[in-house]
């Protein structure tokens, strides 16, 4: 083989190497993208499941708190209604305050 044939052969090998490297990089990029998509899908599924569970727990807890609040408020209203107003003592207190005897 003469020098030109050797150089031509080396250039062909270099071109083949470049092609192999390019193909390998494309395959690596494809696999990375595929893995990212798979992981993103798995994450979104788990995130959706967990947020749905948290929302359900939140709704139940909120309902229980509202029920307890309403019960306590009603008990307080009933206790206020059960109290008798001592209007005579209140008038005497106001009169004393206005006269400066307090």
N, C-alpha and C positions, 0 to 999 in steps of 0.2 A: 504494500500500500504506500502510496506516496503521501506527502504532507497534506495535500488538499483533501484527499480521501479521509485521512485521519481527522482533520479539522471538521470536515463535513459530518463524519460519524459522531464526533464529540458534540457538535451542535444538535444533532438529532437526539442524542442521549439527554442533553440539557433540555431540549424541548419536551421530551417524554417525561423527564423529572418534573418540569414545570407543570405539565398536565396532571401528573400524579398528585403533586402538592395541591394544585387548584382543586382537583376532585376531592381530595381528602379534606381540605378546608370547607368545601361546600357540604360534604357529608357531615362534618363536625358541626357546622352551623345549623344544618337541618335537624340533627339530633338534639342540639341545645334548644332550638326553638320548640321542638316537639316536647321535650322534657319541661320547658317553661310553661307551655300551654297545659300540659297534663297537671303540673303542680298548681297552676293558677286555678284550674277547674276544680281540683281537689280542695284547695283553700276556700274557694267560693262556696262549695257544697258544705264544707264543715262550718264556715262562717254563717251561712244561711241557717243551718240547723241549730247552731248555738244561739244565734240572735233570736230565732223563733222561740226557742225554749226560754230564753231570758225575758222576752216580751210576754210570754204566757205567765211566767212567774210574777213579773211586774204587775200584770193585770189582776192576778189573783190577790197579791199582797195589797194592791191599791183598793180593791173591792172590800177586803177585810178591814182595812184602815178606815174607809168611808163608813162602813157599817158600824164600827166601833165609835167613830166620831158622832154619827147620828144618834146612837144609843146614849152616849154620854150627854149629848146636847139635850136630848129628850128627858133624861133623868134630871138634869139641871133645871130645865123648864118646869118639870113637875115639882121639884123641890121649891122653886120660887113661888109657884101657884099655891103650894101647901102652906106657905108662910102667911101668917096673919099680919096685917099692917096695923101697927099701934099709932093711929093718927093723933090721938090725944097727946101721947108722949112726944111725937114729932112736933106738934104745934107748940107745946111748952118749950121744947128745945129751941125752936126758931124764935119764939118770943124772947127767950133768955138771951139769945145771940143778938137780937135787934136792940134789946135794952142794955146790952153791955154787961150783963150779969155772968157771962160765961168766961 
